[in-house]
Amino acid sequence: MKRALFLTVSTILFIFQPAFSGIVIKTTLTIGRKSNNCSGFGICSISSSSSYTEGAINGIITVDEESGSMTICIDKEDIEKVQPDKANYFNNKSTVVFAEDFSFPNDINIAAKVRNPLVIKKGEYDLTYKNGKYYIEFLL
């Protein structure tokens, strides 16, 4: 039931994103589990800098505390070009699994203007693909 409600709200927010977008942060990130030397799936590192970093992928984080949601957007082309070994975690998938918690660094929390630090709890999250971009959706 929670998942259906979340999907409905997410879809509505996605359609009306310009009017309800919350805070949008351009990022660079590296896919992988921090505890495994960036192997596997997760977020190994992320920064609010949108300047090029060797081995990093450009992304966008949208945080909307009012609706209690956060979305990470990653360009499929960036994954295939920069970290092609990670494409199998995205291609033809509707969910992704984070095997460990990930706490966002202070620069992201400051940019997001959130009351509580952003954390992705280990678990399974919805993944959608639209117009060449992957979207991972989280509840705050």
Beta strands, then each sheet from edge to edge (+ up, - down):
strand 1: 23-33
strand 2: 39-47
strand 3: 57-64
strand 4: 69-75
strand 5: 95-98
strand 6: 102-103
strand 7: 119-120
strand 8: 123-130
strand 9: 133-139
sheet 1: 2+ 1- 3+ 4- 9+ 8- 5+
sheet 2: 6+ 7-
end
